[in-house]
Amino acid sequence: MLVGQPSKIDDFNLIQVDEISVYVKKGVIANDDTLTISAKRFLWKESLVVQGMAY
């Protein structure tokens, strides 16, 4: 995952919830039409996890 707008914006759908914007690649299939993004921490490293992608 990268922070910011994708360089090929036409390849992505923009989804906005409250003040959060997420670019999802066109063609991605989500289980129950829902993607869940959560933050995880392991020791000193933080990462984002996306759940619900069926591709």
SEVEX-818751 format. One record per residue: y, x, z of N, C-alpha, C, O in turn; residue in one letter. Coordinates in Angstrom, 1 decimal. Example, Ala and Ser with C-alpha at 12.3 -4.5 7.8 and 13.67 -1.06 7.14 Angstrom:
! SEVEX-818751
<rec n_v="-5.7" n_u="13.2" n_w="7.8" ca_v="-4.5" ca_u="12.3" ca_w="7.8" c_v="-3.3" c_u="13.2" c_w="7.8" o_v="-3.3" o_u="14.2" o_w="8.5" code="a"/>
<rec n_v="-2.2" n_u="12.8" n_w="7.1" ca_v="-1.1" ca_u="13.7" ca_w="7.1" c_v="0.0" c_u="12.9" c_w="7.9" o_v="1.1" o_u="13.4" o_w="8.0" code="s"/>
//
This chain:
! SEVEX-818751
<rec n_v="-1.2" n_u="0.8" n_w="0.0" ca_v="0.0" ca_u="0.0" ca_w="0.0" c_v="1.2" c_u="0.9" c_w="0.0" o_v="1.3" o_u="2.0" o_w="0.6" code="m"/>
<rec n_v="2.2" n_u="0.4" n_w="-0.6" ca_v="3.5" ca_u="1.1" ca_w="-0.7" c_v="4.6" c_u="0.2" c_w="-0.2" o_v="4.5" o_u="-1.0" o_w="-0.3" code="l"/>
<rec n_v="5.6" n_u="0.8" n_w="0.3" ca_v="6.8" ca_u="0.1" ca_w="0.7" c_v="7.8" c_u="0.0" c_w="-0.4" o_v="8.0" o_u="1.0" o_w="-1.1" code="v"/>
<rec n_v="8.3" n_u="-1.2" n_w="-0.6" ca_v="9.3" ca_u="-1.4" ca_w="-1.7" c_v="8.8" c_u="-2.2" c_w="-2.8" o_v="7.6" o_u="-2.7" o_w="-2.8" code="g"/>
<rec n_v="9.6" n_u="-2.4" n_w="-3.8" ca_v="9.3" ca_u="-3.2" ca_w="-5.0" c_v="8.4" c_u="-2.4" c_w="-6.0" o_v="8.7" o_u="-1.2" o_w="-6.2" code="q"/>
<rec n_v="7.4" n_u="-3.0" n_w="-6.6" ca_v="6.6" ca_u="-2.2" ca_w="-7.5" c_v="7.3" c_u="-1.9" c_w="-8.8" o_v="8.3" o_u="-2.5" o_w="-9.2" code="p"/>
<rec n_v="6.9" n_u="-0.8" n_w="-9.4" ca_v="7.6" ca_u="-0.3" ca_w="-10.6" c_v="7.4" c_u="-1.3" c_w="-11.8" o_v="8.3" o_u="-1.4" o_w="-12.7" code="s"/>
<rec n_v="6.2" n_u="-1.9" n_w="-11.9" ca_v="5.9" ca_u="-2.8" ca_w="-12.9" c_v="5.9" c_u="-4.2" c_w="-12.3" o_v="4.8" o_u="-4.8" o_w="-12.1" code="k"/>
<rec n_v="7.1" n_u="-4.7" n_w="-12.0" ca_v="7.2" ca_u="-6.0" ca_w="-11.3" c_v="6.6" c_u="-7.2" c_w="-12.0" o_v="6.2" o_u="-8.1" o_w="-11.3" code="i"/>
<rec n_v="6.4" n_u="-7.2" n_w="-13.3" ca_v="5.8" ca_u="-8.3" ca_w="-14.0" c_v="4.3" c_u="-8.4" c_w="-13.8" o_v="3.7" o_u="-9.4" o_w="-14.1" code="d"/>
<rec n_v="3.7" n_u="-7.4" n_w="-13.2" ca_v="2.3" ca_u="-7.4" ca_w="-12.9" c_v="2.0" c_u="-8.0" c_w="-11.5" o_v="0.8" o_u="-8.1" o_w="-11.1" code="d"/>
<rec n_v="3.0" n_u="-8.4" n_w="-10.8" ca_v="2.9" ca_u="-8.9" ca_w="-9.4" c_v="3.5" c_u="-10.3" c_w="-9.2" o_v="4.5" o_u="-10.6" o_w="-9.9" code="f"/>
<rec n_v="3.0" n_u="-11.0" n_w="-8.3" ca_v="3.6" ca_u="-12.3" ca_w="-7.8" c_v="4.3" c_u="-11.9" c_w="-6.5" o_v="3.7" o_u="-11.2" o_w="-5.6" code="n"/>
<rec n_v="5.5" n_u="-12.4" n_w="-6.3" ca_v="6.3" ca_u="-12.2" ca_w="-5.0" c_v="6.0" c_u="-13.4" c_w="-4.1" o_v="6.2" o_u="-14.5" o_w="-4.5" code="l"/>
<rec n_v="5.5" n_u="-13.1" n_w="-2.9" ca_v="5.3" ca_u="-14.1" ca_w="-1.9" c_v="6.2" c_u="-13.8" c_w="-0.7" o_v="6.2" o_u="-12.7" o_w="-0.2" code="i"/>
<rec n_v="7.0" n_u="-14.8" n_w="-0.3" ca_v="7.9" ca_u="-14.6" ca_w="0.8" c_v="7.6" c_u="-15.6" c_w="1.9" o_v="7.5" o_u="-16.8" o_w="1.7" code="q"/>
<rec n_v="7.5" n_u="-15.1" n_w="3.1" ca_v="7.3" ca_u="-15.9" ca_w="4.3" c_v="8.3" c_u="-15.4" c_w="5.4" o_v="8.3" o_u="-14.3" o_w="5.7" code="v"/>
<rec n_v="9.2" n_u="-16.3" n_w="5.8" ca_v="10.3" ca_u="-16.0" ca_w="6.7" c_v="11.1" c_u="-14.8" c_w="6.0" o_v="11.6" o_u="-15.0" o_w="4.9" code="d"/>
<rec n_v="11.2" n_u="-13.7" n_w="6.7" ca_v="11.9" ca_u="-12.5" ca_w="6.1" c_v="11.0" c_u="-11.5" c_w="5.6" o_v="11.4" o_u="-10.3" o_w="5.4" code="e"/>
<rec n_v="9.7" n_u="-11.8" n_w="5.4" ca_v="8.8" ca_u="-10.8" ca_w="4.9" c_v="8.4" c_u="-11.1" c_w="3.4" o_v="8.1" o_u="-12.2" o_w="3.1" code="i"/>
<rec n_v="8.6" n_u="-10.1" n_w="2.6" ca_v="8.2" ca_u="-10.2" ca_w="1.2" c_v="7.0" c_u="-9.3" c_w="0.9" o_v="6.9" o_u="-8.2" o_w="1.3" code="s"/>
<rec n_v="6.1" n_u="-9.9" n_w="0.1" ca_v="4.8" ca_u="-9.2" ca_w="-0.2" c_v="4.6" c_u="-9.4" c_w="-1.7" o_v="4.7" o_u="-10.5" o_w="-2.2" code="v"/>
<rec n_v="4.3" n_u="-8.3" n_w="-2.4" ca_v="4.0" ca_u="-8.3" ca_w="-3.8" c_v="2.5" c_u="-8.3" c_w="-3.9" o_v="1.8" o_u="-7.3" o_w="-3.5" code="y"/>
<rec n_v="1.9" n_u="-9.3" n_w="-4.6" ca_v="0.4" ca_u="-9.4" ca_w="-4.8" c_v="0.1" c_u="-9.3" c_w="-6.2" o_v="0.7" o_u="-10.0" o_w="-7.0" code="v"/>
<rec n_v="-0.8" n_u="-8.4" n_w="-6.6" ca_v="-1.1" ca_u="-8.2" ca_w="-8.0" c_v="-1.6" c_u="-9.5" c_w="-8.6" o_v="-2.4" o_u="-10.2" o_w="-8.0" code="k"/>
<rec n_v="-1.1" n_u="-9.8" n_w="-9.8" ca_v="-1.5" ca_u="-11.0" ca_w="-10.5" c_v="-3.0" c_u="-11.0" c_w="-10.8" o_v="-3.5" o_u="-9.9" o_w="-11.1" code="k"/>
<rec n_v="-3.7" n_u="-12.1" n_w="-10.6" ca_v="-5.1" ca_u="-12.2" ca_w="-10.8" c_v="-5.9" c_u="-12.0" c_w="-9.6" o_v="-7.1" o_u="-12.3" o_w="-9.6" code="g"/>
<rec n_v="-5.3" n_u="-11.7" n_w="-8.5" ca_v="-6.0" ca_u="-11.6" ca_w="-7.2" c_v="-6.4" c_u="-13.0" c_w="-6.7" o_v="-5.6" o_u="-13.9" o_w="-6.7" code="v"/>
<rec n_v="-7.7" n_u="-13.2" n_w="-6.4" ca_v="-8.1" ca_u="-14.4" ca_w="-5.9" c_v="-8.3" c_u="-14.4" c_w="-4.4" o_v="-8.9" o_u="-13.4" o_w="-3.9" code="i"/>
<rec n_v="-7.7" n_u="-15.3" n_w="-3.7" ca_v="-7.7" ca_u="-15.3" ca_w="-2.2" c_v="-8.7" c_u="-16.4" c_w="-1.7" o_v="-8.6" o_u="-17.5" o_w="-2.2" code="a"/>
<rec n_v="-9.5" n_u="-16.1" n_w="-0.8" ca_v="-10.4" ca_u="-17.1" ca_w="-0.1" c_v="-9.5" c_u="-18.2" c_w="0.5" o_v="-8.6" o_u="-17.9" o_w="1.2" code="n"/>
<rec n_v="-9.8" n_u="-19.4" n_w="0.2" ca_v="-9.1" ca_u="-20.6" ca_w="0.8" c_v="-7.6" c_u="-20.5" c_w="0.5" o_v="-6.8" o_u="-21.0" o_w="1.2" code="d"/>
<rec n_v="-7.2" n_u="-19.7" n_w="-0.6" ca_v="-5.8" ca_u="-19.6" ca_w="-1.0" c_v="-5.0" c_u="-18.9" c_w="0.1" o_v="-3.8" o_u="-19.2" o_w="0.2" code="d"/>
<rec n_v="-5.6" n_u="-18.1" n_w="0.9" ca_v="-4.9" ca_u="-17.5" ca_w="2.0" c_v="-5.2" c_u="-16.0" c_w="2.1" o_v="-6.3" o_u="-15.5" o_w="2.1" code="t"/>
<rec n_v="-4.1" n_u="-15.2" n_w="2.2" ca_v="-4.2" ca_u="-13.8" ca_w="2.6" c_v="-3.6" c_u="-13.5" c_w="3.9" o_v="-2.6" o_u="-14.1" o_w="4.3" code="l"/>
<rec n_v="-4.3" n_u="-12.7" n_w="4.7" ca_v="-3.8" ca_u="-12.4" ca_w="6.1" c_v="-3.5" c_u="-10.9" c_w="6.2" o_v="-4.4" o_u="-10.1" o_w="5.9" code="t"/>
<rec n_v="-2.3" n_u="-10.6" n_w="6.5" ca_v="-1.9" ca_u="-9.2" ca_w="6.7" c_v="-1.7" c_u="-8.9" c_w="8.2" o_v="-0.9" o_u="-9.6" o_w="8.8" code="i"/>
<rec n_v="-2.3" n_u="-7.9" n_w="8.7" ca_v="-2.2" ca_u="-7.6" ca_w="10.1" c_v="-2.0" c_u="-6.0" c_w="10.2" o_v="-2.4" o_u="-5.3" o_w="9.4" code="s"/>
<rec n_v="-1.4" n_u="-5.7" n_w="11.3" ca_v="-1.2" ca_u="-4.2" ca_w="11.7" c_v="-2.3" c_u="-3.8" c_w="12.6" o_v="-2.6" o_u="-4.5" o_w="13.6" code="a"/>
<rec n_v="-2.8" n_u="-2.6" n_w="12.4" ca_v="-3.9" ca_u="-2.1" ca_w="13.2" c_v="-3.4" c_u="-0.7" c_w="13.6" o_v="-2.7" o_u="0.0" o_w="12.9" code="k"/>
<rec n_v="-3.8" n_u="-0.3" n_w="14.8" ca_v="-3.5" ca_u="1.1" ca_w="15.3" c_v="-4.8" c_u="1.7" c_w="15.8" o_v="-5.6" o_u="1.1" o_w="16.5" code="r"/>
<rec n_v="-5.0" n_u="2.9" n_w="15.4" ca_v="-6.1" ca_u="3.8" ca_w="15.8" c_v="-5.6" c_u="5.1" c_w="16.2" o_v="-5.1" o_u="5.9" o_w="15.4" code="f"/>
<rec n_v="-5.6" n_u="5.4" n_w="17.5" ca_v="-5.1" ca_u="6.6" ca_w="18.1" c_v="-3.6" c_u="6.6" c_w="17.7" o_v="-2.8" o_u="5.8" o_w="18.2" code="l"/>
<rec n_v="-3.1" n_u="7.6" n_w="16.9" ca_v="-1.7" ca_u="7.7" ca_w="16.6" c_v="-1.4" c_u="7.1" c_w="15.2" o_v="-0.2" o_u="7.2" o_w="14.7" code="w"/>
<rec n_v="-2.3" n_u="6.6" n_w="14.5" ca_v="-2.1" ca_u="6.1" ca_w="13.1" c_v="-2.1" c_u="4.6" c_w="13.1" o_v="-2.9" o_u="3.9" o_w="13.6" code="k"/>
<rec n_v="-1.0" n_u="4.1" n_w="12.4" ca_v="-0.9" ca_u="2.7" ca_w="12.1" c_v="-1.2" c_u="2.4" c_w="10.7" o_v="-0.8" o_u="3.2" o_w="9.8" code="e"/>
<rec n_v="-1.8" n_u="1.2" n_w="10.4" ca_v="-2.0" ca_u="0.8" ca_w="9.0" c_v="-2.0" c_u="-0.7" c_w="8.9" o_v="-2.1" o_u="-1.4" o_w="9.9" code="s"/>
<rec n_v="-1.8" n_u="-1.2" n_w="7.7" ca_v="-1.8" ca_u="-2.6" ca_w="7.4" c_v="-3.2" c_u="-3.0" c_w="6.8" o_v="-3.8" o_u="-2.2" o_w="6.0" code="l"/>
<rec n_v="-3.7" n_u="-4.1" n_w="7.2" ca_v="-5.0" ca_u="-4.6" ca_w="6.8" c_v="-4.8" c_u="-5.9" c_w="6.1" o_v="-4.2" o_u="-6.8" o_w="6.7" code="v"/>
<rec n_v="-5.4" n_u="-6.1" n_w="4.9" ca_v="-5.3" ca_u="-7.3" ca_w="4.2" c_v="-6.7" c_u="-8.0" c_w="4.2" o_v="-7.7" o_u="-7.3" o_w="3.8" code="v"/>
<rec n_v="-6.8" n_u="-9.2" n_w="4.6" ca_v="-8.0" ca_u="-9.9" ca_w="4.7" c_v="-7.9" c_u="-11.2" c_w="3.8" o_v="-6.9" o_u="-11.8" o_w="3.6" code="q"/>
<rec n_v="-9.0" n_u="-11.5" n_w="3.2" ca_v="-9.1" ca_u="-12.8" ca_w="2.4" c_v="-9.1" c_u="-12.6" c_w="0.9" o_v="-9.1" o_u="-13.5" o_w="0.1" code="g"/>
<rec n_v="-9.1" n_u="-11.3" n_w="0.4" ca_v="-9.1" ca_u="-11.1" ca_w="-1.0" c_v="-10.5" c_u="-11.2" c_w="-1.6" o_v="-11.5" o_u="-10.5" o_w="-1.1" code="m"/>
<rec n_v="-10.7" n_u="-12.1" n_w="-2.6" ca_v="-12.0" ca_u="-12.2" ca_w="-3.2" c_v="-12.1" c_u="-11.5" c_w="-4.5" o_v="-13.1" o_u="-11.4" o_w="-5.1" code="a"/>
<rec n_v="-10.9" n_u="-11.0" n_w="-5.0" ca_v="-10.8" ca_u="-10.4" ca_w="-6.3" c_v="-11.1" c_u="-11.4" c_w="-7.4" o_v="-11.1" o_u="-11.0" o_w="-8.5" code="y"/>
//
